[in-house]
């Protein structure tokens, strides 16, 4: 996600999606940036394995750049970010605008500091957030919240019968789980050794934020557990997720708690869950009890995040 705050990176990936290009050809395709700037961005993308330099396949010594499978994944992440930017509450944000860069940075800050996990459960005051979050100081927390609020990702509101003003998530922040999921899958595929594993807090935040957006048929009722094999085996708690209660197609309860023997369940590795939600590929997961209810939930997650955009594996 941090790479995608520089719009030139997405332009490079998109230009190379059509096939290998020489430096001069690539520079023309992306609007003619300074050669030093372009080379710097190319070096960063090559460092993470998103592209590679090769000799043109015609017997000449001409050098050209081409996308790797990692680059294809990163291009998909760039598309997801741009799709999210198009849903901004004040109107679509151009990917190369300063407002887009500010929004992406605010989102990254909210995710990495666990602000999004805390607010996913319920609205909280600044004091309550400060007690829950130990990843940043009080002033730093204030700055993160201010950035997210100015970007339209959270709202500061009064709650009846309570003391203090509370921060709560806006719909646009819930949709941000889409690009975050695609970017996380890219990291796990291409930079597994350099990035932290998917953790319990990540899983819970994603489910709690997206579940309120899903739409199911009126006949969907029952209790179902969504479990992800996440990081934390050393602590004896490898599974993370939520338990949902549905009545007539509506989610009436969603808690970050798992039972040992649930009546209905969906489970899988973090990678399988990401493939299932991004590509609407339920067959990569395991189902128990009412499998139809479980599949409806997984498809509902996909539709909530990517339903209006083409986000299949090959796009």
BELPE-V31415 format. One record per run of one state. SS is the DSSP state (H for helix, E for strand, L for the rest). FROM is the first residue (numbers start at 1). LEN is the number of residues. If there is no record, write none. Layout:
ss/from/len
SS/FROM/LEN
SS/FROM/LEN
This chain:
ss/from/len
L/1/2
H/3/3
L/6/1
H/7/10
L/17/4
E/21/1
L/22/1
H/23/7
L/30/5
H/35/13
L/48/3
E/51/5
L/56/7
E/63/5
L/68/1
H/69/17
L/86/12
H/98/15
L/113/2
H/115/7
L/122/2
E/124/1
L/125/1
H/126/7
L/133/5
H/138/13
L/151/3
E/154/5
L/159/6
E/165/5
L/170/1
H/171/5
L/176/1
H/177/14
L/191/9
H/200/12
L/212/10
E/222/8
L/230/3
H/233/3
L/236/3
E/239/9
L/248/2
E/250/6
L/256/9
E/265/5
H/270/10
L/280/2
H/282/3
L/285/1
E/286/3
L/289/2
H/291/16
L/307/9
